[in-house]
Amino acid sequence: MARKKTNNALPSFDKLIIPTVKAIQELGGSGSIKEINSKVYAIAAISDDMLQIPHGDKGTMSEIEYRLTWTRNYLKNFGLLENSSRGIWALSKADIDVTKLDHVEIVKAVRDQNKSTLPPKIKTSSEKIEQEITEEVDNTEEWKEKLLNTLYDITPAAFERLAQRLLRESGFFQVEVTGKVGDGGIDGKGIVRVSGLLSFHVNFQCKRYKGSVTPSQIRDFRGAMQGRADKGLVITTGTFTREAIKEATRDGAPPIDLIDGETLCEKLKELRLGVETKLIESVEIRDEWFNSL
């Protein structure tokens, strides 16, 4: 009987503060959330089993990702991190000495910000962080969870056609769905042109499930595409284990690009394929305009 994964072995958000700063430093001072998190996993020695622990019962975010959301926002409120509207997080200064940072002091400083001087009805910094993170996670999780559940319900053939449309909208041409039993897991093929000059033949594989793609599955797919394409692409509604990611970019082997469930959601949103972003109209009355009549 398999043991149930628990959160007990996961480091708390404050214990991830120093690894997060180190991760961004190793990335050159800035990085996307996915890049930063991947670095933190290596620095903090987070195992693949820990990475698979979900946050909540149905959310698309893992527990470690959720805790790192808290970590980044505490660092932001402490003044060590800043983030752009494009989701890039950067160190506020380049000469941060990690050896002089104390995660306990950082958490205490943020929680104590203006606490004694604020009226009772005004939120403290830590309360504001909690509200911001709750709204961020809820807004992100809600639509992605709904989208992934929709993708789980469509047929395998429909998911392959979705992948075909996604690649066409992304600039691929001659995209065909060829998946059939005994084809080594190759579900389709296409051609991508880089800068209008170089063309690469790509085989793609679709995996519509909630689990994680393993390195053995990546190796099997690479074996099937050997001699048939320049590159491979695996699209899944699930995730990839750390070893699968390493296998996909192993030196000396044909490269395989990976699109996990979260990236797939973002791409469908970007291309407006079954996902529509609505802007809420805000009506503001300009009293000064009327007063100037």
Secondary structure as a PSIPRED ss2 file (coil, helix, strand):
# PSIPRED VFORMAT (PSIPRED V4.0)

   1 M C   1.000  0.000  0.000
   2 A C   1.000  0.000  0.000
   3 R C   1.000  0.000  0.000
   4 K C   1.000  0.000  0.000
   5 K C   1.000  0.000  0.000
   6 T C   1.000  0.000  0.000
   7 N C   1.000  0.000  0.000
   8 N C   1.000  0.000  0.000
   9 A C   1.000  0.000  0.000
  10 L C   1.000  0.000  0.000
  11 P C   1.000  0.000  0.000
  12 S C   1.000  0.000  0.000
  13 F H   0.000  1.000  0.000
  14 D H   0.000  1.000  0.000
  15 K H   0.000  1.000  0.000
  16 L H   0.000  1.000  0.000
  17 I H   0.000  1.000  0.000
  18 I H   0.000  1.000  0.000
  19 P H   0.000  1.000  0.000
  20 T H   0.000  1.000  0.000
  21 V H   0.000  1.000  0.000
  22 K H   0.000  1.000  0.000
  23 A H   0.000  1.000  0.000
  24 I H   0.000  1.000  0.000
  25 Q H   0.000  1.000  0.000
  26 E H   0.000  1.000  0.000
  27 L C   1.000  0.000  0.000
  28 G C   1.000  0.000  0.000
  29 G C   1.000  0.000  0.000
  30 S E   0.000  0.000  1.000
  31 G E   0.000  0.000  1.000
  32 S E   0.000  0.000  1.000
  33 I H   0.000  1.000  0.000
  34 K H   0.000  1.000  0.000
  35 E H   0.000  1.000  0.000
  36 I H   0.000  1.000  0.000
  37 N H   0.000  1.000  0.000
  38 S H   0.000  1.000  0.000
  39 K H   0.000  1.000  0.000
  40 V H   0.000  1.000  0.000
  41 Y H   0.000  1.000  0.000
  42 A H   0.000  1.000  0.000
  43 I H   0.000  1.000  0.000
  44 A C   1.000  0.000  0.000
  45 A C   1.000  0.000  0.000
  46 I C   1.000  0.000  0.000
  47 S C   1.000  0.000  0.000
  48 D H   0.000  1.000  0.000
  49 D H   0.000  1.000  0.000
  50 M H   0.000  1.000  0.000
  51 L H   0.000  1.000  0.000
  52 Q C   1.000  0.000  0.000
  53 I C   1.000  0.000  0.000
  54 P E   0.000  0.000  1.000
  55 H C   1.000  0.000  0.000
  56 G C   1.000  0.000  0.000
  57 D C   1.000  0.000  0.000
  58 K C   1.000  0.000  0.000
  59 G C   1.000  0.000  0.000
  60 T C   1.000  0.000  0.000
  61 M C   1.000  0.000  0.000
  62 S E   0.000  0.000  1.000
  63 E H   0.000  1.000  0.000
  64 I H   0.000  1.000  0.000
  65 E H   0.000  1.000  0.000
  66 Y H   0.000  1.000  0.000
  67 R H   0.000  1.000  0.000
  68 L H   0.000  1.000  0.000
  69 T H   0.000  1.000  0.000
  70 W H   0.000  1.000  0.000
  71 T H   0.000  1.000  0.000
  72 R H   0.000  1.000  0.000
  73 N H   0.000  1.000  0.000
  74 Y H   0.000  1.000  0.000
  75 L H   0.000  1.000  0.000
  76 K H   0.000  1.000  0.000
  77 N H   0.000  1.000  0.000
  78 F H   0.000  1.000  0.000
  79 G C   1.000  0.000  0.000
  80 L C   1.000  0.000  0.000
  81 L E   0.000  0.000  1.000
  82 E E   0.000  0.000  1.000
  83 N E   0.000  0.000  1.000
  84 S C   1.000  0.000  0.000
  85 S C   1.000  0.000  0.000
  86 R C   1.000  0.000  0.000
  87 G C   1.000  0.000  0.000
  88 I E   0.000  0.000  1.000
  89 W E   0.000  0.000  1.000
  90 A E   0.000  0.000  1.000
  91 L E   0.000  0.000  1.000
  92 S C   1.000  0.000  0.000
  93 K C   1.000  0.000  0.000
  94 A C   1.000  0.000  0.000
  95 D C   1.000  0.000  0.000
  96 I C   1.000  0.000  0.000
  97 D C   1.000  0.000  0.000
  98 V H   0.000  1.000  0.000
  99 T H   0.000  1.000  0.000
 100 K H   0.000  1.000  0.000
 101 L C   1.000  0.000  0.000
 102 D C   1.000  0.000  0.000
 103 H H   0.000  1.000  0.000
 104 V H   0.000  1.000  0.000
 105 E H   0.000  1.000  0.000
 106 I H   0.000  1.000  0.000
 107 V H   0.000  1.000  0.000
 108 K H   0.000  1.000  0.000
 109 A H   0.000  1.000  0.000
 110 V H   0.000  1.000  0.000
 111 R H   0.000  1.000  0.000
 112 D H   0.000  1.000  0.000
 113 Q C   1.000  0.000  0.000
 114 N C   1.000  0.000  0.000
 115 K C   1.000  0.000  0.000
 116 S C   1.000  0.000  0.000
 117 T C   1.000  0.000  0.000
 118 L C   1.000  0.000  0.000
 119 P C   1.000  0.000  0.000
 120 P C   1.000  0.000  0.000
 121 K C   1.000  0.000  0.000
 122 I C   1.000  0.000  0.000
 123 K C   1.000  0.000  0.000
 124 T C   1.000  0.000  0.000
 125 S H   0.000  1.000  0.000
 126 S H   0.000  1.000  0.000
 127 E H   0.000  1.000  0.000
 128 K H   0.000  1.000  0.000
 129 I H   0.000  1.000  0.000
 130 E H   0.000  1.000  0.000
 131 Q H   0.000  1.000  0.000
 132 E H   0.000  1.000  0.000
 133 I H   0.000  1.000  0.000
 134 T H   0.000  1.000  0.000
 135 E H   0.000  1.000  0.000
 136 E H   0.000  1.000  0.000
 137 V H   0.000  1.000  0.000
 138 D H   0.000  1.000  0.000
 139 N H   0.000  1.000  0.000
 140 T H   0.000  1.000  0.000
 141 E H   0.000  1.000  0.000
 142 E H   0.000  1.000  0.000
 143 W H   0.000  1.000  0.000
 144 K H   0.000  1.000  0.000
 145 E H   0.000  1.000  0.000
 146 K H   0.000  1.000  0.000
 147 L H   0.000  1.000  0.000
 148 L H   0.000  1.000  0.000
 149 N H   0.000  1.000  0.000
 150 T H   0.000  1.000  0.000
 151 L H   0.000  1.000  0.000
 152 Y H   0.000  1.000  0.000
 153 D H   0.000  1.000  0.000
 154 I C   1.000  0.000  0.000
 155 T C   1.000  0.000  0.000
 156 P H   0.000  1.000  0.000
 157 A H   0.000  1.000  0.000
 158 A H   0.000  1.000  0.000
 159 F H   0.000  1.000  0.000
 160 E H   0.000  1.000  0.000
 161 R H   0.000  1.000  0.000
 162 L H   0.000  1.000  0.000
 163 A H   0.000  1.000  0.000
 164 Q H   0.000  1.000  0.000
 165 R H   0.000  1.000  0.000
 166 L H   0.000  1.000  0.000
 167 L H   0.000  1.000  0.000
 168 R H   0.000  1.000  0.000
 169 E H   0.000  1.000  0.000
 170 S C   1.000  0.000  0.000
 171 G C   1.000  0.000  0.000
 172 F E   0.000  0.000  1.000
 173 F E   0.000  0.000  1.000
 174 Q E   0.000  0.000  1.000
 175 V E   0.000  0.000  1.000
 176 E E   0.000  0.000  1.000
 177 V E   0.000  0.000  1.000
 178 T C   1.000  0.000  0.000
 179 G C   1.000  0.000  0.000
 180 K C   1.000  0.000  0.000
 181 V C   1.000  0.000  0.000
 182 G C   1.000  0.000  0.000
 183 D C   1.000  0.000  0.000
 184 G C   1.000  0.000  0.000
 185 G C   1.000  0.000  0.000
 186 I C   1.000  0.000  0.000
 187 D C   1.000  0.000  0.000
 188 G E   0.000  0.000  1.000
 189 K E   0.000  0.000  1.000
 190 G E   0.000  0.000  1.000
 191 I E   0.000  0.000  1.000
 192 V E   0.000  0.000  1.000
 193 R E   0.000  0.000  1.000
 194 V E   0.000  0.000  1.000
 195 S C   1.000  0.000  0.000
 196 G C   1.000  0.000  0.000
 197 L C   1.000  0.000  0.000
 198 L E   0.000  0.000  1.000
 199 S E   0.000  0.000  1.000
 200 F E   0.000  0.000  1.000
 201 H E   0.000  0.000  1.000
 202 V E   0.000  0.000  1.000
 203 N E   0.000  0.000  1.000
 204 F E   0.000  0.000  1.000
 205 Q E   0.000  0.000  1.000
 206 C E   0.000  0.000  1.000
 207 K E   0.000  0.000  1.000
 208 R C   1.000  0.000  0.000
 209 Y C   1.000  0.000  0.000
 210 K C   1.000  0.000  0.000
 211 G C   1.000  0.000  0.000
 212 S E   0.000  0.000  1.000
 213 V E   0.000  0.000  1.000
 214 T C   1.000  0.000  0.000
 215 P H   0.000  1.000  0.000
 216 S H   0.000  1.000  0.000
 217 Q H   0.000  1.000  0.000
 218 I H   0.000  1.000  0.000
 219 R H   0.000  1.000  0.000
 220 D H   0.000  1.000  0.000
 221 F H   0.000  1.000  0.000
 222 R H   0.000  1.000  0.000
 223 G H   0.000  1.000  0.000
 224 A H   0.000  1.000  0.000
 225 M H   0.000  1.000  0.000
 226 Q C   1.000  0.000  0.000
 227 G C   1.000  0.000  0.000
 228 R C   1.000  0.000  0.000
 229 A C   1.000  0.000  0.000
 230 D C   1.000  0.000  0.000
 231 K E   0.000  0.000  1.000
 232 G E   0.000  0.000  1.000
 233 L E   0.000  0.000  1.000
 234 V E   0.000  0.000  1.000
 235 I E   0.000  0.000  1.000
 236 T E   0.000  0.000  1.000
 237 T C   1.000  0.000  0.000
 238 G C   1.000  0.000  0.000
 239 T E   0.000  0.000  1.000
 240 F E   0.000  0.000  1.000
 241 T C   1.000  0.000  0.000
 242 R H   0.000  1.000  0.000
 243 E H   0.000  1.000  0.000
 244 A H   0.000  1.000  0.000
 245 I H   0.000  1.000  0.000
 246 K H   0.000  1.000  0.000
 247 E H   0.000  1.000  0.000
 248 A H   0.000  1.000  0.000
 249 T C   1.000  0.000  0.000
 250 R C   1.000  0.000  0.000
 251 D C   1.000  0.000  0.000
 252 G C   1.000  0.000  0.000
 253 A C   1.000  0.000  0.000
 254 P C   1.000  0.000  0.000
 255 P C   1.000  0.000  0.000
 256 I E   0.000  0.000  1.000
 257 D E   0.000  0.000  1.000
 258 L E   0.000  0.000  1.000
 259 I E   0.000  0.000  1.000
 260 D C   1.000  0.000  0.000
 261 G H   0.000  1.000  0.000
 262 E H   0.000  1.000  0.000
 263 T H   0.000  1.000  0.000
 264 L H   0.000  1.000  0.000
 265 C H   0.000  1.000  0.000
 266 E H   0.000  1.000  0.000
 267 K H   0.000  1.000  0.000
 268 L H   0.000  1.000  0.000
 269 K H   0.000  1.000  0.000
 270 E H   0.000  1.000  0.000
 271 L H   0.000  1.000  0.000
 272 R C   1.000  0.000  0.000
 273 L C   1.000  0.000  0.000
 274 G C   1.000  0.000  0.000
 275 V C   1.000  0.000  0.000
 276 E C   1.000  0.000  0.000
 277 T C   1.000  0.000  0.000
 278 K C   1.000  0.000  0.000
 279 L C   1.000  0.000  0.000
 280 I C   1.000  0.000  0.000
 281 E C   1.000  0.000  0.000
 282 S C   1.000  0.000  0.000
 283 V C   1.000  0.000  0.000
 284 E C   1.000  0.000  0.000
 285 I C   1.000  0.000  0.000
 286 R C   1.000  0.000  0.000
 287 D H   0.000  1.000  0.000
 288 E H   0.000  1.000  0.000
 289 W H   0.000  1.000  0.000
 290 F H   0.000  1.000  0.000
 291 N H   0.000  1.000  0.000
 292 S C   1.000  0.000  0.000
 293 L C   1.000  0.000  0.000
